[in-house]
Amino acid sequence: MKQLIRKCFVFATLIAYYLCGVALEQHFKAQKNDYTSALWAIQLPAKAQAYDCAQIIQLAADKHQLPPELITAVIHAESNFNPSARSPVGASGLMQINEVTRKHLKLNNVWDPKQNIAAGSRYLRELLNRFHGNTALAIAAYNAGPGAVSKYKGVPPYRETQNYVRKVMRLMKQDRGEGEAVAQM
């Protein structure tokens, strides 16, 4: 049992380091493929070498002319910043991109934070363009699909989507330091 727990710990740690972009190969070679020793040999700087989500978000925001608070709020609402998140309906990664949207966006690796944020941000830009810059409608379409927003000519009457729009708008306002304002629907 202890062996299994140790292997699980090592595996989980390896995944965490992979997602954080830490190169373990040199450590494995130096430790003659002793993964446990290699893990303890890694020295992280004071600022951990985690992927810099804020930098990735800012790059995507600049490229797609989006407020970084919008991207951040969607990531927060969709995955709580967990790049390994998977929904019961199969949406994956930080921005919870489903299979149909992944194919539409030509996203190769939904688990790669950079690709996921870039694709999700591009999709948000498409939705904002489609709904004439209306942020609440774009957020609703991100959650329920653009067809539902078009069908109802506004935020669909789905409780989940209405709560989602409120949450994302609240998170955006909090990120901007504007308090608890809620989206006008």
Number of C-alpha atoms within 10 A of each C-alpha: 6 7 8 9 10 12 14 12 13 15 14 12 14 17 13 15 17 14 16 15 13 16 11 17 12 11 18 17 12 13 15 11 13 12 19 17 14 18 17 9 14 12 9 10 7 6 6 11 13 14 16 13 14 12 12 17 24 18 17 23 22 12 13 16 13 19 15 21 20 23 24 25 22 28 22 18 18 23 19 14 18 17 21 17 18 19 13 7 8 12 20 23 27 29 32 29 26 17 15 10 17 20 11 11 15 10 18 12 12 24 22 16 24 20 18 23 28 23 23 27 24 19 20 22 20 15 22 20 13 15 19 11 13 13 21 22 24 27 26 26 25 24 19 18 16 19 11 17 21 15 10 10 11 17 22 21 11 12 9 12 19 19 12 21 28 19 19 27 24 19 24 25 19 15 15 13 9 11 12 13 13 15 15 9 10
